[in-house]
Amino acid sequence: MQNNKFAEEHRPLHSMTFPIRWGELDVLGHVNNAQYLRYFEESRTAWCEAIGRPLRNTGEGMILLKASVTYKKPVGYPANVVVELKAGRIGNTSFDLVNTLTIEGETEAAALGEFVIVWFDYLNNKSKPIPPEIRARLGELIE
């Protein structure tokens, strides 16, 4: 997957900037691999709150089914990273969210995250169709 094609195929939803903290580095002097998942999680959580759907385990909402990260190049200290959240495929009960993490001031992505999200009924412990307002937020064209 190439960066330009990757970015063009997805609809932008949200963007955040994070400062790299010294404690996020591993013994090799770059951001620990697990930290990228935290950045991406914060991005998804902030987007959910921004659209009025904070993550709660009551009623219905989003639940993470699958996470995948491709590490393109190391990120060191000091730096800020920009994490962009984009929408991908939209199915009946699930959709894809995509993150691009870039070092502030650079254009090439340092990491790419791909996540499968399921619309979930917490009361009945099963998936359910994605509501029309969420489909609209994801950028699906509704006729």
N, CA, C and O atoms as a GROMACS GRO file, in nm:
protein
  572
    1MET      N    1   0.085  -0.118   0.000
    1MET     CA    2   0.000   0.000   0.000
    1MET      C    3   0.090   0.124   0.000
    1MET      O    4   0.175   0.139   0.088
    2GLN      N    5   0.072   0.212  -0.094
    2GLN     CA    6   0.154   0.332  -0.102
    2GLN      C    7   0.086   0.446  -0.029
    2GLN      O    8  -0.037   0.455  -0.024
    3ASN      N    9   0.167   0.535   0.029
    3ASN     CA   10   0.114   0.645   0.110
    3ASN      C   11   0.014   0.732   0.035
    3ASN      O   12  -0.093   0.760   0.088
    4ASN      N   13   0.047   0.775  -0.087
    4ASN     CA   14  -0.042   0.865  -0.160
    4ASN      C   15  -0.175   0.798  -0.191
    4ASN      O   16  -0.281   0.857  -0.170
    5LYS      N   17  -0.170   0.675  -0.240
    5LYS     CA   18  -0.291   0.602  -0.272
    5LYS      C   19  -0.372   0.577  -0.145
    5LYS      O   20  -0.494   0.591  -0.145
    6PHE      N   21  -0.303   0.540  -0.038
    6PHE     CA   22  -0.366   0.514   0.091
    6PHE      C   23  -0.445   0.637   0.137
    6PHE      O   24  -0.561   0.626   0.176
    7ALA      N   25  -0.382   0.753   0.132
    7ALA     CA   26  -0.446   0.877   0.177
    7ALA      C   27  -0.563   0.916   0.088
    7ALA      O   28  -0.664   0.967   0.138
    8GLU      N   29  -0.552   0.895  -0.040
    8GLU     CA   30  -0.657   0.936  -0.134
    8GLU      C   31  -0.781   0.850  -0.126
    8GLU      O   32  -0.890   0.896  -0.159
    9GLU      N   33  -0.767   0.725  -0.083
    9GLU     CA   34  -0.879   0.632  -0.082
    9GLU      C   35  -0.972   0.648   0.038
    9GLU      O   36  -1.076   0.583   0.043
   10HIS      N   37  -0.938   0.732   0.132
   10HIS     CA   38  -1.015   0.742   0.255
   10HIS      C   39  -1.062   0.885   0.281
   10HIS      O   40  -0.995   0.982   0.246
   11ARG      N   41  -1.178   0.896   0.342
   11ARG     CA   42  -1.240   1.026   0.371
   11ARG      C   43  -1.195   1.078   0.508
   11ARG      O   44  -1.207   1.005   0.606
   12PRO      N   45  -1.144   1.202   0.517
   12PRO     CA   46  -1.096   1.256   0.645
   12PRO      C   47  -1.211   1.279   0.744
   12PRO      O   48  -1.318   1.326   0.707
   13LEU      N   49  -1.185   1.243   0.870
   13LEU     CA   50  -1.282   1.262   0.976
   13LEU      C   51  -1.232   1.352   1.087
   13LEU      O   52  -1.307   1.435   1.139
   14HIS      N   53  -1.104   1.338   1.125
   14HIS     CA   54  -1.054   1.404   1.245
   14HIS      C   55  -0.902   1.408   1.241
   14HIS      O   56  -0.839   1.324   1.178
   15SER      N   57  -0.844   1.507   1.308
   15SER     CA   58  -0.699   1.517   1.316
   15SER      C   59  -0.660   1.567   1.455
   15SER      O   60  -0.726   1.653   1.512
   16MET      N   61  -0.551   1.512   1.508
   16MET     CA   62  -0.499   1.553   1.639
   16MET      C   63  -0.347   1.559   1.632
   16MET      O   64  -0.284   1.492   1.550
   17THR      N   65  -0.288   1.642   1.718
   17THR     CA   66  -0.143   1.650   1.728
   17THR      C   67  -0.103   1.611   1.870
   17THR      O   68  -0.162   1.658   1.968
   18PHE      N   69  -0.003   1.524   1.881
   18PHE     CA   70   0.045   1.477   2.010
   18PHE      C   71   0.194   1.509   2.024
   18PHE      O   72   0.270   1.489   1.929
   19PRO      N   73   0.237   1.560   2.140
   19PRO     CA   74   0.381   1.571   2.164
   19PRO      C   75   0.436   1.435   2.206
   19PRO      O   76   0.372   1.361   2.280
   20ILE      N   77   0.554   1.404   2.158
   20ILE     CA   78   0.622   1.282   2.202
   20ILE      C   79   0.678   1.310   2.342
   20ILE      O   80   0.744   1.410   2.365
   21ARG      N   81   0.649   1.219   2.433
   21ARG     CA   82   0.701   1.232   2.569
   21ARG      C   83   0.817   1.133   2.587
   21ARG      O   84   0.817   1.025   2.528
   22TRP      N   85   0.914   1.172   2.667
   22TRP     CA   86   1.034   1.092   2.688
   22TRP      C   87   0.998   0.949   2.730
   22TRP      O   88   1.062   0.854   2.686
   23GLY      N   89   0.899   0.933   2.815
   23GLY     CA   90   0.860   0.803   2.866
   23GLY      C   91   0.797   0.711   2.761
   23GLY      O   92   0.776   0.593   2.789
   24GLU      N   93   0.766   0.762   2.643
   24GLU     CA   94   0.707   0.681   2.536
   24GLU      C   95   0.813   0.612   2.451
   24GLU      O   96   0.781   0.533   2.363
   25LEU      N   97   0.941   0.643   2.478
   25LEU     CA   98   1.050   0.585   2.400
   25LEU      C   99   1.088   0.448   2.454
   25LEU      O  100   1.072   0.420   2.573
   26ASP      N  101   1.138   0.364   2.366
   26ASP     CA  102   1.188   0.234   2.410
   26ASP      C  103   1.340   0.240   2.421
   26ASP      O  104   1.400   0.347   2.403
   27VAL      N  105   1.403   0.129   2.449
   27VAL     CA  106   1.547   0.124   2.470
   27VAL      C  107   1.625   0.163   2.344
   27VAL      O  108   1.742   0.200   2.353
   28LEU      N  109   1.561   0.155   2.227
   28LEU     CA  110   1.627   0.193   2.102
   28LEU      C  111   1.618   0.342   2.073
   28LEU      O  112   1.675   0.390   1.975
   29GLY      N  113   1.547   0.417   2.160
   29GLY     CA  114   1.540   0.562   2.145
   29GLY      C  115   1.431   0.612   2.054
   29GLY      O  116   1.431   0.730   2.016
   30HIS      N  117   1.336   0.527   2.018
   30HIS     CA  118   1.223   0.574   1.938
   30HIS      C  119   1.093   0.532   2.006
   30HIS      O  120   1.093   0.449   2.097
   31VAL      N  121   0.982   0.590   1.960
   31VAL     CA  122   0.853   0.564   2.021
   31VAL      C  123   0.825   0.414   2.019
   31VAL      O  124   0.838   0.348   1.916
   32ASN      N  125   0.788   0.361   2.134
   32ASN     CA  126   0.756   0.219   2.148
   32ASN      C  127   0.639   0.183   2.059
   32ASN      O  128   0.545   0.261   2.046
   33ASN      N  129   0.644   0.066   1.997
   33ASN     CA  130   0.539   0.022   1.904
   33ASN      C  131   0.400   0.027   1.966
   33ASN      O  132   0.305   0.065   1.897
   34ALA      N  133   0.386  -0.009   2.090
   34ALA     CA  134   0.254  -0.010   2.156
   34ALA      C  135   0.195   0.130   2.166
   34ALA      O  136   0.073   0.147   2.168
   35GLN      N  137   0.281   0.231   2.173
   35GLN     CA  138   0.233   0.369   2.189
   35GLN      C  139   0.152   0.415   2.068
   35GLN      O  140   0.060   0.495   2.082
   36TYR      N  141   0.187   0.365   1.950
   36TYR     CA  142   0.112   0.402   1.830
   36TYR      C  143  -0.035   0.364   1.845
   36TYR      O  144  -0.123   0.440   1.806
   37LEU      N  145  -0.060   0.247   1.902
   37LEU     CA  146  -0.200   0.205   1.925
   37LEU      C  147  -0.271   0.301   2.019
   37LEU      O  148  -0.390   0.326   2.004
   38ARG      N  149  -0.198   0.355   2.117
   38ARG     CA  150  -0.259   0.454   2.208
   38ARG      C  151  -0.293   0.583   2.134
   38ARG      O  152  -0.400   0.639   2.154
   39TYR      N  153  -0.201   0.630   2.049
   39TYR     CA  154  -0.230   0.750   1.970
   39TYR      C  155  -0.355   0.729   1.885
   39TYR      O  156  -0.443   0.814   1.880
   40PHE      N  157  -0.361   0.614   1.819
   40PHE     CA  158  -0.475   0.584   1.730
   40PHE      C  159  -0.604   0.571   1.811
   40PHE      O  160  -0.710   0.616   1.767
   41GLU      N  161  -0.595   0.511   1.929
   41GLU     CA  162  -0.713   0.497   2.015
   41GLU      C  163  -0.764   0.635   2.059
   41GLU      O  164  -0.884   0.660   2.058
   42GLU      N  165  -0.673   0.723   2.098
   42GLU     CA  166  -0.713   0.858   2.136
   42GLU      C  167  -0.780   0.931   2.021
   42GLU      O  168  -0.876   1.005   2.041
   43SER      N  169  -0.730   0.910   1.902
   43SER     CA  170  -0.788   0.972   1.783
   43SER      C  171  -0.932   0.924   1.762
   43SER      O  172  -1.022   1.005   1.740
   44ARG      N  173  -0.952   0.792   1.770
   44ARG     CA  174  -1.088   0.738   1.753
   44ARG      C  175  -1.181   0.787   1.863
   44ARG      O  176  -1.296   0.823   1.837
   45THR      N  177  -1.131   0.787   1.987
   45THR     CA  178  -1.212   0.830   2.102
   45THR      C  179  -1.252   0.977   2.088
   45THR      O  180  -1.367   1.013   2.113
   46ALA      N  181  -1.158   1.062   2.049
   46ALA     CA  182  -1.187   1.205   2.032
   46ALA      C  183  -1.290   1.226   1.921
   46ALA      O  184  -1.379   1.310   1.934
   47TRP      N  185  -1.279   1.150   1.812
   47TRP     CA  186  -1.377   1.161   1.703
   47TRP      C  187  -1.515   1.120   1.752
   47TRP      O  188  -1.614   1.188   1.723
   48CYS      N  189  -1.524   1.011   1.826
   48CYS     CA  190  -1.653   0.964   1.879
   48CYS      C  191  -1.717   1.071   1.968
   48CYS      O  192  -1.837   1.096   1.959
   49GLU      N  193  -1.637   1.133   2.052
   49GLU     CA  194  -1.689   1.239   2.138
   49GLU      C  195  -1.732   1.360   2.057
   49GLU      O  196  -1.834   1.423   2.086
   50ALA      N  197  -1.655   1.393   1.953
   50ALA     CA  198  -1.686   1.509   1.869
   50ALA      C  199  -1.818   1.492   1.794
   50ALA      O  200  -1.885   1.591   1.765
   51ILE      N  201  -1.855   1.368   1.762
   51ILE     CA  202  -1.981   1.346   1.689
   51ILE      C  203  -2.096   1.311   1.784
   51ILE      O  204  -2.204   1.273   1.740
   52GLY      N  205  -2.070   1.325   1.914
   52GLY     CA  206  -2.176   1.300   2.012
   52GLY      C  207  -2.202   1.154   2.041
   52GLY      O  208  -2.310   1.118   2.086
   53ARG      N  209  -2.104   1.069   2.016
   53ARG     CA  210  -2.116   0.926   2.043
   53ARG      C  211  -1.998   0.878   2.129
   53ARG      O  212  -1.919   0.794   2.084
   54PRO      N  213  -1.986   0.931   2.252
   54PRO     CA  214  -1.874   0.888   2.337
   54PRO      C  215  -1.879   0.737   2.360
   54PRO      O  216  -1.987   0.678   2.366
   55LEU      N  217  -1.763   0.677   2.374
   55LEU     CA  218  -1.755   0.532   2.391
   55LEU      C  219  -1.802   0.493   2.531
   55LEU      O  220  -1.740   0.531   2.631
   56ARG      N  221  -1.908   0.417   2.538
   56ARG     CA  222  -1.965   0.366   2.663
   56ARG      C  223  -2.008   0.222   2.638
   56ARG      O  224  -2.031   0.183   2.524
   57ASN      N  225  -2.018   0.144   2.743
   57ASN     CA  226  -2.061   0.006   2.726
   57ASN      C  227  -2.208  -0.013   2.764
   57ASN      O  228  -2.247  -0.116   2.819
   58THR      N  229  -2.288   0.088   2.734
   58THR     CA  230  -2.431   0.080   2.758
   58THR      C  231  -2.503   0.111   2.628
   58THR      O  232  -2.453   0.187   2.544
   59GLY      N  233  -2.620   0.054   2.611
   59GLY     CA  234  -2.697   0.080   2.489
   59GLY      C  235  -2.629   0.022   2.368
   59GLY      O  236  -2.611  -0.100   2.359
   60GLU      N  237  -2.591   0.107   2.274
   60GLU     CA  238  -2.522   0.062   2.154
   60GLU      C  239  -2.411   0.158   2.120
   60GLU      O  240  -2.412   0.273   2.163
   61GLY      N  241  -2.317   0.111   2.042
   61GLY     CA  242  -2.205   0.196   2.004
   61GLY      C  243  -2.099   0.117   1.931
   61GLY      O  244  -2.123   0.007   1.881
   62MET      N  245  -1.981   0.174   1.926
   62MET     CA  246  -1.870   0.117   1.851
   62MET      C  247  -1.786   0.027   1.941
   62MET      O  248  -1.765   0.056   2.058
   63ILE      N  249  -1.739  -0.082   1.882
   63ILE     CA  250  -1.648  -0.172   1.952
   63ILE      C  251  -1.540  -0.215   1.852
   63ILE      O  252  -1.569  -0.239   1.735
   64LEU      N  253  -1.417  -0.225   1.900
   64LEU     CA  254  -1.305  -0.259   1.814
   64LEU      C  255  -1.300  -0.410   1.789
   64LEU      O  256  -1.298  -0.489   1.884
   65LEU      N  257  -1.298  -0.449   1.663
   65LEU     CA  258  -1.288  -0.591   1.626
   65LEU      C  259  -1.145  -0.629   1.590
   65LEU      O  260  -1.097  -0.735   1.628
   66LYS      N  261  -1.078  -0.540   1.516
   66LYS     CA  262  -0.945  -0.575   1.464
   66LYS      C  263  -0.858  -0.451   1.456
   66LYS      O  264  -0.906  -0.343   1.419
   67ALA      N  265  -0.730  -0.466   1.489
   67ALA     CA  266  -0.634  -0.356   1.479
   67ALA      C  267  -0.509  -0.404   1.406
   67ALA      O  268  -0.460  -0.515   1.429
   68SER      N  269  -0.459  -0.319   1.317
   68SER     CA  270  -0.338  -0.351   1.241
   68SER      C  271  -0.256  -0.223   1.227
   68SER      O  272  -0.309  -0.118   1.193
   69VAL      N  273  -0.126  -0.233   1.252
   69VAL     CA  274  -0.037  -0.117   1.238
   69VAL      C  275   0.079  -0.155   1.147
   69VAL      O  276   0.140  -0.260   1.162
   70THR      N  277   0.107  -0.066   1.051
   70THR     CA  278   0.225  -0.080   0.966
   70THR      C  279   0.320   0.033   1.005
   70THR      O  280   0.287   0.150   0.992
   71TYR      N  281   0.438  -0.005   1.051
   71TYR     CA  282   0.538   0.092   1.094
   71TYR      C  283   0.628   0.124   0.975
   71TYR      O  284   0.694   0.035   0.921
   72LYS      N  285   0.630   0.251   0.934
   72LYS     CA  286   0.704   0.291   0.815
   72LYS      C  287   0.844   0.343   0.847
   72LYS      O  288   0.940   0.317   0.774
   73LYS      N  289   0.854   0.419   0.958
   73LYS     CA  290   0.984   0.470   1.000
   73LYS      C  291   0.976   0.509   1.147
   73LYS      O  292   0.867   0.540   1.196
   74PRO      N  293   1.089   0.509   1.218
   74PRO     CA  294   1.086   0.539   1.361
   74PRO      C  295   1.056   0.686   1.389
   74PRO      O  296   1.087   0.774   1.309
   75VAL      N  297   0.995   0.709   1.505
   75VAL     CA  298   0.968   0.844   1.553
   75VAL      C  299   1.047   0.862   1.682
   75VAL      O  300   1.041   0.779   1.772
   76GLY      N  301   1.122   0.971   1.690
   76GLY     CA  302   1.206   0.996   1.806
   76GLY      C  303   1.160   1.115   1.887
   76GLY      O  304   1.053   1.172   1.863
   77TYR      N  305   1.241   1.150   1.984
   77TYR     CA  306   1.215   1.262   2.074
   77TYR      C  307   1.321   1.367   2.048
   77TYR      O  308   1.437   1.330   2.026
   78PRO      N  309   1.290   1.493   2.050
   78PRO     CA  310   1.157   1.555   2.064
   78PRO      C  311   1.089   1.564   1.927
   78PRO      O  312   1.155   1.577   1.824
   79ALA      N  313   0.959   1.557   1.929
   79ALA     CA  314   0.880   1.573   1.807
   79ALA      C  315   0.733   1.581   1.845
   79ALA      O  316   0.692   1.543   1.954
   80ASN      N  317   0.656   1.631   1.752
   80ASN     CA  318   0.511   1.621   1.760
   80ASN      C  319   0.467   1.531   1.646
   80ASN      O  320   0.528   1.530   1.539
   81VAL      N  321   0.361   1.454   1.670
   81VAL     CA  322   0.306   1.372   1.563
   81VAL      C  323   0.163   1.415   1.536
   81VAL      O  324   0.089   1.451   1.627
   82VAL      N  325   0.127   1.410   1.409
   82VAL     CA  326  -0.009   1.441   1.366
   82VAL      C  327  -0.076   1.309   1.331
   82VAL      O  328  -0.026   1.232   1.250
   83VAL      N  329  -0.190   1.285   1.395
   83VAL     CA  330  -0.264   1.162   1.372
   83VAL      C  331  -0.395   1.198   1.304
   83VAL      O  332  -0.481   1.264   1.362
   84GLU      N  333  -0.409   1.154   1.180
   84GLU     CA  334  -0.531   1.179   1.104
   84GLU      C  335  -0.616   1.053   1.104
   84GLU      O  336  -0.566   0.943   1.085
   85LEU      N  337  -0.746   1.071   1.124
   85LEU     CA  338  -0.841   0.961   1.122
   85LEU      C  339  -0.926   0.974   0.997
   85LEU      O  340  -0.978   1.081   0.965
   86LYS      N  341  -0.938   0.863   0.926
   86LYS     CA  342  -1.016   0.863   0.802
   86LYS      C  343  -1.110   0.744   0.800
   86LYS      O  344  -1.088   0.644   0.869
   87ALA      N  345  -1.214   0.756   0.720
   87ALA     CA  346  -1.310   0.647   0.704
   87ALA      C  347  -1.273   0.564   0.583
   87ALA      O  348  -1.225   0.616   0.482
   88GLY      N  349  -1.296   0.435   0.594
   88GLY     CA  350  -1.273   0.343   0.484
   88GLY      C  351  -1.402   0.273   0.446
   88GLY      O  352  -1.507   0.336   0.434
   89ARG      N  353  -1.393   0.144   0.427
   89ARG     CA  354  -1.506   0.060   0.388
   89ARG      C  355  -1.619   0.073   0.491
   89ARG      O  356  -1.595   0.081   0.612
   90ILE      N  357  -1.743   0.073   0.440
   90ILE     CA  358  -1.860   0.075   0.527
   90ILE      C  359  -1.946  -0.045   0.489
   90ILE      O  360  -1.993  -0.055   0.375
   91GLY      N  361  -1.967  -0.135   0.585
   91GLY     CA  362  -2.050  -0.253   0.562
   91GLY      C  363  -2.185  -0.236   0.628
   91GLY      O  364  -2.228  -0.123   0.654
   92ASN      N  365  -2.252  -0.346   0.655
   92ASN     CA  366  -2.383  -0.342   0.719
   92ASN      C  367  -2.371  -0.318   0.870
   92ASN      O  368  -2.440  -0.232   0.925
   93THR      N  369  -2.283  -0.395   0.938
   93THR     CA  370  -2.267  -0.382   1.083
   93THR      C  371  -2.126  -0.338   1.122
   93THR      O  372  -2.099  -0.316   1.240
   94SER      N  373  -2.038  -0.324   1.026
   94SER     CA  374  -1.900  -0.285   1.057
   94SER      C  375  -1.847  -0.185   0.955
   94SER      O  376  -1.900  -0.173   0.844
   95PHE      N  377  -1.742  -0.115   0.995
   95PHE     CA  378  -1.677  -0.019   0.906
   95PHE      C  379  -1.530  -0.012   0.943
   95PHE      O  380  -1.489  -0.055   1.051
   96ASP      N  381  -1.452   0.042   0.852
   96ASP     CA  382  -1.308   0.055   0.874
   96ASP      C  383  -1.273   0.200   0.905
   96ASP      O  384  -1.325   0.293   0.842
   97LEU      N  385  -1.186   0.217   1.002
   97LEU     CA  386  -1.125   0.346   1.029
   97LEU      C  387  -0.976   0.331   1.005
   97LEU      O  388  -0.916   0.228   1.036
   98VAL      N  389  -0.917   0.436   0.950
   98VAL     CA  390  -0.778   0.434   0.909
   98VAL      C  391  -0.708   0.554   0.971
   98VAL      O  392  -0.758   0.666   0.966
   99ASN      N  393  -0.590   0.529   1.031
   99ASN     CA  394  -0.510   0.638   1.086
   99ASN      C  395  -0.380   0.650   1.009
   99ASN      O  396  -0.319   0.551   0.970
  100THR      N  397  -0.338   0.773   0.989
  100THR     CA  398  -0.206   0.803   0.936
  100THR      C  399  -0.134   0.886   1.041
  100THR      O  400  -0.184   0.990   1.084
  101LEU      N  401  -0.016   0.840   1.084
  101LEU     CA  402   0.064   0.913   1.181
  101LEU      C  403   0.185   0.970   1.108
  101LEU      O  404   0.263   0.897   1.047
  102THR      N  405   0.199   1.103   1.116
  102THR     CA  406   0.306   1.174   1.048
  102THR      C  407   0.380   1.260   1.149
  102THR      O  408   0.318   1.319   1.237
  103ILE      N  409   0.510   1.267   1.138
  103ILE     CA  410   0.588   1.360   1.221
  103ILE      C  411   0.556   1.501   1.172
  103ILE      O  412   0.562   1.528   1.052
  104GLU      N  413   0.521   1.590   1.264
  104GLU     CA  414   0.483   1.726   1.228
  104GLU      C  415   0.593   1.790   1.144
  104GLU      O  416   0.711   1.786   1.181
  105GLY      N  417   0.554   1.850   1.031
  105GLY     CA  418   0.648   1.913   0.941
  105GLY      C  419   0.696   1.823   0.830
  105GLY      O  420   0.766   1.868   0.739
  106GLU      N  421   0.660   1.695   0.835
  106GLU     CA  422   0.698   1.601   0.730
  106GLU      C  423   0.573   1.559   0.653
  106GLU      O  424   0.461   1.578   0.699
  107THR      N  425   0.594   1.504   0.535
  107THR     CA  426   0.480   1.461   0.454
  107THR      C  427   0.464   1.310   0.449
  107THR      O  428   0.353   1.261   0.430
  108GLU      N  429   0.572   1.236   0.465
  108GLU     CA  430   0.566   1.090   0.457
  108GLU      C  431   0.519   1.032   0.591
  108GLU      O  432   0.568   1.070   0.697
  109ALA      N  433   0.424   0.940   0.585
  109ALA     CA  434   0.370   0.878   0.706
  109ALA      C  435   0.478   0.795   0.776
  109ALA      O  436   0.559   0.728   0.713
  110ALA      N  437   0.476   0.803   0.910
  110ALA     CA  438   0.564   0.720   0.991
  110ALA      C  439   0.496   0.589   1.028
  110ALA      O  440   0.563   0.488   1.052
  111ALA      N  441   0.362   0.589   1.031
  111ALA     CA  442   0.287   0.467   1.061
  111ALA      C  443   0.147   0.478   1.005
  111ALA      O  444   0.091   0.588   0.992
  112LEU      N  445   0.090   0.363   0.972
  112LEU     CA  446  -0.048   0.354   0.924
  112LEU      C  447  -0.122   0.256   1.013
  112LEU      O  448  -0.071   0.148   1.043
  113GLY      N  449  -0.241   0.293   1.056
  113GLY     CA  450  -0.322   0.204   1.137
  113GLY      C  451  -0.453   0.174   1.066
  113GLY      O  452  -0.516   0.264   1.010
  114GLU      N  453  -0.495   0.049   1.068
  114GLU     CA  454  -0.622   0.009   1.007
  114GLU      C  455  -0.703  -0.066   1.112
  114GLU      O  456  -0.652  -0.158   1.177
  115PHE      N  457  -0.829  -0.026   1.128
  115PHE     CA  458  -0.912  -0.079   1.235
  115PHE      C  459  -1.050  -0.116   1.182
  115PHE      O  460  -1.110  -0.040   1.106
  116VAL      N  461  -1.099  -0.232   1.222
  116VAL     CA  462  -1.234  -0.272   1.190
  116VAL      C  463  -1.318  -0.246   1.315
  116VAL      O  464  -1.289  -0.296   1.423
  117ILE      N  465  -1.422  -0.166   1.297
  117ILE     CA  466  -1.512  -0.127   1.405
  117ILE      C  467  -1.648  -0.191   1.379
  117ILE      O  468  -1.698  -0.189   1.267
  118VAL      N  469  -1.708  -0.247   1.483
  118VAL     CA  470  -1.840  -0.308   1.472
  118VAL      C  471  -1.938  -0.221   1.549
  118VAL      O  472  -1.909  -0.175   1.659
  119TRP      N  473  -2.056  -0.199   1.490
  119TRP     CA  474  -2.164  -0.132   1.563
  119TRP      C  475  -2.226  -0.239   1.651
  119TRP      O  476  -2.271  -0.343   1.602
  120PHE      N  477  -2.230  -0.214   1.783
  120PHE     CA  478  -2.258  -0.320   1.879
  120PHE      C  479  -2.372  -0.284   1.973
  120PHE      O  480  -2.381  -0.172   2.023
  121ASP      N  481  -2.459  -0.383   1.996
  121ASP     CA  482  -2.570  -0.373   2.092
  121ASP      C  483  -2.520  -0.436   2.222
  121ASP      O  484  -2.512  -0.558   2.234
  122TYR      N  485  -2.486  -0.350   2.319
  122TYR     CA  486  -2.429  -0.398   2.445
  122TYR      C  487  -2.531  -0.474   2.530
  122TYR      O  488  -2.494  -0.562   2.607
  123LEU      N  489  -2.657  -0.440   2.518
  123LEU     CA  490  -2.760  -0.508   2.597
  123LEU      C  491  -2.781  -0.652   2.552
  123LEU      O  492  -2.801  -0.742   2.635
  124ASN      N  493  -2.776  -0.675   2.420
  124ASN     CA  494  -2.797  -0.809   2.365
  124ASN      C  495  -2.667  -0.879   2.325
  124ASN      O  496  -2.669  -0.992   2.278
  125ASN      N  497  -2.555  -0.810   2.346
  125ASN     CA  498  -2.423  -0.866   2.320
  125ASN      C  499  -2.407  -0.919   2.177
  125ASN      O  500  -2.361  -1.031   2.154
  126LYS      N  501  -2.448  -0.834   2.080
  126LYS     CA  502  -2.434  -0.872   1.939
  126LYS      C  503  -2.425  -0.749   1.850
  126LYS      O  504  -2.461  -0.638   1.891
  127SER      N  505  -2.377  -0.770   1.730
  127SER     CA  506  -2.366  -0.660   1.634
  127SER      C  507  -2.505  -0.622   1.584
  127SER      O  508  -2.599  -0.700   1.592
  128LYS      N  509  -2.514  -0.500   1.533
  128LYS     CA  510  -2.639  -0.455   1.472
  128LYS      C  511  -2.606  -0.358   1.360
  128LYS      O  512  -2.493  -0.310   1.353
  129PRO      N  513  -2.702  -0.328   1.272
  129PRO     CA  514  -2.673  -0.238   1.160
  129PRO      C  515  -2.626  -0.099   1.206
  129PRO      O  516  -2.672  -0.045   1.307
  130ILE      N  517  -2.535  -0.045   1.129
  130ILE     CA  518  -2.483   0.090   1.157
  130ILE      C  519  -2.595   0.190   1.134
  130ILE      O  520  -2.658   0.188   1.029
  131PRO      N  521  -2.621   0.278   1.232
  131PRO     CA  522  -2.728   0.378   1.216
  131PRO      C  523  -2.699   0.474   1.100
  131PRO      O  524  -2.583   0.503   1.070
  132PRO      N  525  -2.806   0.524   1.035
  132PRO     CA  526  -2.788   0.616   0.922
  132PRO      C  527  -2.705   0.740   0.957
  132PRO      O  528  -2.628   0.787   0.873
  133GLU      N  529  -2.719   0.795   1.079
  133GLU     CA  530  -2.643   0.916   1.114
  133GLU      C  531  -2.493   0.887   1.124
  133GLU      O  532  -2.411   0.975   1.096
  134ILE      N  533  -2.457   0.765   1.163
  134ILE     CA  534  -2.315   0.728   1.168
  134ILE      C  535  -2.263   0.707   1.026
  134ILE      O  536  -2.151   0.746   0.994
  135ARG      N  537  -2.344   0.644   0.942
  135ARG     CA  538  -2.306   0.629   0.801
  135ARG      C  539  -2.280   0.766   0.738
  135ARG      O  540  -2.184   0.784   0.663
  136ALA      N  541  -2.366   0.861   0.769
  136ALA     CA  542  -2.349   0.996   0.715
  136ALA      C  543  -2.219   1.059   0.767
  136ALA      O  544  -2.148   1.125   0.692
  137ARG      N  545  -2.189   1.038   0.895
  137ARG     CA  546  -2.065   1.092   0.954
  137ARG      C  547  -1.941   1.030   0.889
  137ARG      O  548  -1.838   1.095   0.877
  138LEU      N  549  -1.955   0.906   0.848
  138LEU     CA  550  -1.844   0.837   0.783
  138LEU      C  551  -1.827   0.880   0.637
  138LEU      O  552  -1.729   0.845   0.571
  139GLY      N  553  -1.925   0.957   0.588
  139GLY     CA  554  -1.913   1.010   0.453
  139GLY      C  555  -1.980   0.927   0.349
  139GLY      O  556  -1.959   0.948   0.229
  140GLU      N  557  -2.061   0.830   0.392
  140GLU     CA  558  -2.131   0.748   0.291
  140GLU      C  559  -2.236   0.834   0.222
  140GLU      O  560  -2.307   0.911   0.287
  141LEU      N  561  -2.245   0.819   0.093
  141LEU     CA  562  -2.346   0.891   0.016
  141LEU      C  563  -2.479   0.818   0.031
  141LEU      O  564  -2.493   0.703  -0.013
  142ILE      N  565  -2.574   0.884   0.091
  142ILE     CA  566  -2.705   0.823   0.112
  142ILE      C  567  -2.803   0.885   0.014
  142ILE      O  568  -2.817   1.007   0.007
  143GLU      N  569  -2.872   0.800  -0.064
  143GLU     CA  570  -2.964   0.849  -0.165
  143GLU      C  571  -3.105   0.845  -0.114
  143GLU      O  572  -3.198   0.882  -0.185
   0.00000   0.00000   0.00000
